[in-house]
């Protein structure tokens, strides 16, 4: 791309605002452009990126959008395939060591998975908290 216009930057920031929970805007100072995050703290504006040309800022925002979209799809896949156990962080377990890797927790008298939010009964909660070996957790990972 040869020339980046203000309209192109505004369009990109509009897409960023749709994807993220925060609100962003373009700021100008001393011939440079920067990305600002609107907030309720202090002055209400936090500078995210400063001292950029329009082209540099365009590519930075594009990269941020790519990361946010990737993070969102990865989280959706993880929740969709939730085993209600932490089956990924098991590399520290030794061969015969067992650990309670359940992600189901009690909160205000309800039992729910902290990853996907599914509700469980007390009996399911108790069953999920039995210690499991690295092999058992690994097997759960590939069954779903």
PyMOL commands that set and color helices and strands:
alter all, ss='L'
color gray80, all
select helices_A, chain A and resi 6-19+54-80+122-128+134-143
alter helices_A, ss='H'
color red, helices_A
select strands_A, chain A and resi 23-29+32-38+45-52+98-99+104-107+110-113+119-120+132-133
alter strands_A, ss='S'
color yellow, strands_A
deselect
rebuild
show_as cartoon
